[in-house]
Amino acid sequence: MEKEHIAVGLDIGTTKIVAMIGKKNEYGKLEILGVGKSKSLGVARGVVNNITQTIHSIQQAIFEAENNSGYKIKDVVVGIAGQHIRSIQHSDYISRANAEEVIGGKDIDLLINQVHKLAMLPGEEIIHVLPQEFKIDGQSDIKEPIGMYGGRLESSFHVVVGQASSIRNVGRCIQSSGIELSGLTLEPLASADAVLSQEEKEAGVALIDIGGGTTDLAIFKDGIIRHTAVIPFGGNVITDDIKEGCSIIEKQAELLKVKFGSAWPGENKDNEIVSIPGLRGREPKEISLKNLSKIIHARVVEIIEQVFAEIKAYGHEDPRKKLIAGIVLTGGGSQLKHIKQLVEYITGMDTRIGYPNEHLAGNSDEEISSPLYATAVGLVMNSIENKTQSAVKFETKVVPEKVTFKTEQVFEPIKLPEEPKAEEVIAEKELEIQLPVAPMKPESTETKIRRSFFDKYVDKIKEFLDNAE
């Protein structure tokens, strides 16, 4: 039990911030210990644009997760997204001094570190260097070079690049919230870990994570990440369109989208109408569900076409790059009615909705199995892989000692009065019974308040003794 790794993931999204604490159970599945969720203020399209509000939202989510789990969070793995993210393909090699020695982890680290020194555009920083196939002395398609012999080790890499200032702003928000940053992961990679099976990654699959501010894409083939992209449109743009198209406020537009929205206008009849309360003193508005679906449909088509353009850019029409497993949709936007059918219609590829429940323990809360939490679950899995001890149980051992010490001090004067009236003795005994309960409240401390309570209590006893005399 001492050795179990408690992992924490923090998903800083445009609409919500989720802190999730978990560990692996005896069956190797992910057991979620606590989840904290807060409305994301200060984040637009995956990028922090208000530090103070973001810190406040992070603290809320962390506090809720700690309360739900009984664990104190020390550090977190954070997901990063935003329109500043781009990916490049790069090949590099090292010449080994001794070809008679087997290739080890140090050689691969050396090669990866060499890629990290790549010259980037001003203000950009490398987030991930992901090795794809290796080549040893001209022999290609080697997936695992460790343990082999060779003088020249070469590899193709998938390099994920982001804006240095955006990455630092995220780091600043985390540290100002009183926790440490143990790792950064690209959000589509975290979502892919949570919802894709190894078979799908081998066969070829495109993961589309439709969030509030961005739509993230990750393409896998032969078990290797091939392409990543972040498209700066998501569910919030659909809500804005409904707000403008129906002349209603944002809150009502979001509710309409979630409750009645559909990506396929043909499903709604012309006479299906929903009535929305008007603003103070105004008549209620009547909105046709067919019109609502047309507004949603137009924007969803635009988002999917942009994603499909990225899939084409990867070259999925090439028989060797064919994505046999098709598309997996996840994120909050994937819960929109008939979106699966629309994606299949536009792309002509098999589509399914991705739920993170495959990796979760059987007794997990149904809400956590929702596509909304795919990224958070993936980040916790990432933290487990790093073998970080990201949270510790709230200490309870130290407090009882202090409590007994204090109660001993307080209880001494209680034994002095022997001959008071019966009612007063009963009242005192009630106080005596209640006393041990007060110190057992949250261990975190209000010694001053406690002290004043005990002082008042001792004063009462002194007053009582004076009156008895």
FENTA-V326568 format. One record per residue. RES is the residue in one letter. PSI is psi as a letter, one per 40 degrees, with the letter a starting at -180 (* if undefined). OMEGA is omega in degrees with one decimal (* if undefined). Layout:
BEGIN
RES,PSI,OMEGA + RES,PSI,OMEGA
END
This chain:
BEGIN
M,d,-179.4 + E,d,-169.4 + K,e,-175.0 + E,h,-178.4 + H,h,176.4 + I,h,-174.3 + A,i,179.6 + V,h,175.8 + G,i,178.5 + L,h,-179.6 + D,h,179.4 + I,g,-177.4 + G,i,-179.9 + T,d,-178.5 + T,d,-178.1 + K,i,173.2 + I,h,-177.6 + V,h,172.1 + A,h,-176.2 + M,h,180.0 + I,h,-178.6 + G,i,176.0 + K,i,177.1 + K,h,176.1 + N,a,-174.5 + E,e,-179.9 + Y,e,179.3 + G,e,178.4 + K,i,-177.1 + L,h,178.5 + E,h,-178.4 + I,h,-176.8 + L,d,-179.3 + G,i,178.9 + V,h,174.1 + G,h,-175.5 + K,h,176.0 + S,i,178.6 + K,h,-176.9 + S,h,176.0 + L,h,177.1 + G,e,176.8 + V,h,177.6 + A,h,-179.6 + R,f,175.3 + G,e,-177.1 + V,h,178.9 + V,h,176.6 + N,e,173.6 + N,h,-174.0 + I,d,-174.6 + T,d,-178.9 + Q,d,-179.9 + T,d,178.3 + I,d,-178.9 + H,d,-179.8 + S,d,179.0 + I,d,-179.1 + Q,d,177.7 + Q,d,-178.6 + A,d,-180.0 + I,d,-178.4 + F,d,-179.2 + E,d,179.6 + A,d,179.0 + E,d,179.7 + N,d,-177.9 + N,d,-171.6 + S,d,-174.2 + G,e,178.7 + Y,i,175.5 + K,h,-176.7 + I,h,177.8 + K,d,180.0 + D,i,-174.8 + V,i,167.5 + V,h,-173.6 + V,i,175.5 + G,i,178.5 + I,h,177.7 + A,a,178.5 + G,i,-174.2 + Q,e,-180.0 + H,e,-177.3 + I,h,172.2 + R,i,179.8 + S,i,178.5 + I,i,174.6 + Q,h,-177.3 + H,i,175.1 + S,i,179.4 + D,i,-179.9 + Y,i,170.5 + I,i,172.9 + S,h,-176.5 + R,i,-177.7 + A,d,-176.8 + N,h,-178.4 + A,e,-178.6 + E,e,177.9 + E,i,178.9 + V,i,178.6 + I,h,-179.6 + G,a,179.8 + G,d,-178.5 + K,d,179.7 + D,d,-179.3 + I,d,177.3 + D,d,179.9 + L,d,179.7 + L,d,-179.8 + I,d,179.3 + N,d,178.1 + Q,d,179.1 + V,d,180.0 + H,d,-178.6 + K,e,179.4 + L,i,177.0 + A,h,-179.9 + M,i,174.4 + L,i,-179.8 + P,h,177.7 + G,e,179.2 + E,i,-177.5 + E,i,178.7 + I,h,178.9 + I,d,-177.9 + H,i,168.0 + V,h,-173.9 + L,h,-179.5 + P,i,175.8 + Q,b,177.4 + E,i,176.3 + F,i,174.7 + K,h,176.2 + I,h,-179.1 + D,f,176.6 + G,e,179.1 + Q,h,-172.8 + S,a,177.9 + D,f,175.8 + I,h,-177.6 + K,d,-177.9 + E,g,-175.5 + P,e,-176.2 + I,h,179.1 + G,e,179.9 + M,i,177.9 + Y,i,175.7 + G,i,-178.9 + G,d,-177.4 + R,h,179.7 + L,h,-175.2 + E,i,177.1 + S,i,170.6 + S,i,-175.3 + F,i,169.7 + H,h,-175.5 + V,h,178.7 + V,h,-174.5 + V,i,178.1 + G,i,-179.3 + Q,h,-176.5 + A,d,-176.7 + S,d,179.8 + S,d,-179.5 + I,d,-179.5 + R,d,178.4 + N,d,177.3 + V,d,179.3 + G,d,-179.6 + R,d,179.0 + C,d,-178.5 + I,d,-176.6 + Q,d,178.5 + S,e,176.9 + S,e,175.8 + G,e,177.5 + I,i,-178.4 + E,i,177.3 + L,h,-177.3 + S,e,179.8 + G,i,175.7 + L,h,178.3 + T,h,175.7 + L,h,-172.6 + E,d,178.1 + P,d,177.7 + L,d,177.8 + A,d,179.3 + S,d,-179.6 + A,d,177.7 + D,d,-174.7 + A,d,-170.0 + V,e,-177.5 + L,i,175.2 + S,i,179.8 + Q,d,179.8 + E,d,179.5 + E,d,-179.7 + K,d,178.8 + E,d,-175.1 + A,d,-176.4 + G,h,-176.0 + V,i,174.1 + A,h,177.4 + L,h,177.5 + I,h,-179.3 + D,h,-177.7 + I,h,179.5 + G,a,179.7 + G,d,-175.1 + G,d,-177.8 + T,i,171.8 + T,h,-175.0 + D,i,179.8 + L,h,172.9 + A,h,-179.5 + I,h,178.2 + F,i,173.8 + K,h,-177.6 + D,f,177.0 + G,e,-175.5 + I,i,176.2 + I,h,-175.8 + R,d,-174.5 + H,h,173.2 + T,i,177.6 + A,i,175.0 + V,h,-179.1 + I,h,-171.5 + P,f,174.5 + F,i,177.1 + G,a,-177.0 + G,d,-177.9 + N,d,179.7 + V,d,177.7 + I,d,179.2 + T,d,178.8 + D,d,179.2 + D,d,180.0 + I,d,179.9 + K,d,-179.0 + E,d,-174.9 + G,d,-176.6 + C,e,-178.6 + S,f,178.4 + I,i,-178.8 + I,i,-172.5 + E,d,-178.4 + K,d,179.8 + Q,d,-179.6 + A,d,179.5 + E,d,179.1 + L,d,178.2 + L,d,-177.8 + K,d,-175.6 + V,d,-173.5 + K,d,-172.2 + F,e,-173.5 + G,i,176.7 + S,i,-179.4 + A,e,-175.4 + W,g,-173.3 + P,d,-177.9 + G,e,-177.3 + E,d,-174.6 + N,i,176.8 + K,i,-177.5 + D,d,-175.3 + N,e,177.7 + E,h,-174.7 + I,i,176.2 + V,h,-178.2 + S,h,-178.1 + I,h,-179.3 + P,h,178.6 + G,i,175.6 + L,i,-170.9 + R,h,175.2 + G,e,-178.4 + R,i,-179.6 + E,i,175.1 + P,i,-178.8 + K,h,176.2 + E,h,-176.5 + I,h,179.0 + S,h,-179.6 + L,d,178.0 + K,d,178.5 + N,d,178.8 + L,d,-179.8 + S,d,179.1 + K,d,179.0 + I,d,-178.5 + I,d,-177.6 + H,d,-176.6 + A,d,-177.5 + R,d,-179.4 + V,d,178.0 + V,d,-179.6 + E,d,-179.4 + I,d,-176.6 + I,d,179.4 + E,d,177.0 + Q,d,178.6 + V,d,-178.1 + F,d,176.8 + A,d,177.4 + E,d,179.1 + I,d,177.6 + K,d,179.9 + A,d,175.4 + Y,d,177.6 + G,f,-175.4 + H,e,-179.9 + E,e,175.1 + D,h,-177.2 + P,d,-179.0 + R,e,-177.9 + K,e,-175.5 + K,h,178.9 + L,g,-173.8 + I,d,-177.7 + A,e,174.5 + G,b,-173.9 + I,i,172.1 + V,h,179.5 + L,h,175.0 + T,a,-176.1 + G,i,-176.9 + G,d,-178.2 + G,d,-178.6 + S,e,-179.4 + Q,e,177.2 + L,h,-176.8 + K,h,175.2 + H,e,179.8 + I,d,179.2 + K,d,-179.4 + Q,d,-179.1 + L,d,179.2 + V,d,178.8 + E,d,-178.5 + Y,d,-176.6 + I,d,-171.7 + T,d,-175.7 + G,e,-179.1 + M,i,176.2 + D,h,-177.1 + T,i,172.1 + R,i,175.4 + I,h,-177.4 + G,h,176.3 + Y,i,-177.6 + P,e,-172.1 + N,e,-178.1 + E,d,-176.3 + H,e,-176.0 + L,i,177.0 + A,i,-174.6 + G,d,-175.7 + N,e,-177.0 + S,i,177.8 + D,h,-176.8 + E,d,-177.8 + E,d,-177.8 + I,d,179.8 + S,e,-179.0 + S,i,177.1 + P,d,177.9 + L,d,-174.2 + Y,e,-176.9 + A,d,-177.3 + T,d,-178.7 + A,d,178.9 + V,d,178.6 + G,d,179.8 + L,d,176.7 + V,d,178.0 + M,d,178.4 + N,d,179.4 + S,d,177.9 + I,d,178.4 + E,d,179.5 + N,e,-178.8 + K,f,178.8 + T,i,172.3 + Q,g,-168.4 + S,e,-179.9 + A,i,177.7 + V,i,180.0 + K,i,175.5 + F,h,-177.2 + E,h,177.6 + T,e,-174.5 + K,d,-171.7 + V,d,-170.8 + V,d,-178.3 + P,d,179.6 + E,d,-179.5 + K,d,-177.5 + V,d,-178.0 + T,d,-179.8 + F,d,-177.8 + K,d,-176.7 + T,d,176.1 + E,d,-178.9 + Q,d,-174.6 + V,d,-172.2 + F,e,-179.2 + E,d,-177.6 + P,e,-178.6 + I,d,-176.4 + K,e,-174.4 + L,d,-174.4 + P,h,-177.9 + E,d,-170.8 + E,f,175.6 + P,i,-178.7 + K,i,-175.6 + A,d,-176.6 + E,d,-178.3 + E,d,177.9 + V,d,-179.3 + I,d,179.7 + A,d,178.9 + E,d,-178.5 + K,d,176.4 + E,d,176.6 + L,d,-179.3 + E,d,-178.5 + I,d,-177.1 + Q,d,-173.2 + L,d,-176.3 + P,d,-176.7 + V,d,-175.9 + A,d,-177.0 + P,e,-175.3 + M,e,177.5 + K,i,-172.9 + P,h,-172.4 + E,e,-167.7 + S,e,159.2 + T,g,172.4 + E,g,-174.5 + T,d,-178.1 + K,d,-179.4 + I,d,179.4 + R,d,-176.3 + R,d,-178.7 + S,d,177.4 + F,d,-179.2 + F,d,178.6 + D,d,178.9 + K,d,-177.9 + Y,d,178.5 + V,d,177.4 + D,d,179.6 + K,d,-179.1 + I,d,179.1 + K,d,179.5 + E,d,179.4 + F,d,179.5 + L,d,177.7 + D,d,-179.1 + N,d,-178.9 + A,d,178.2 + E,*,*
END
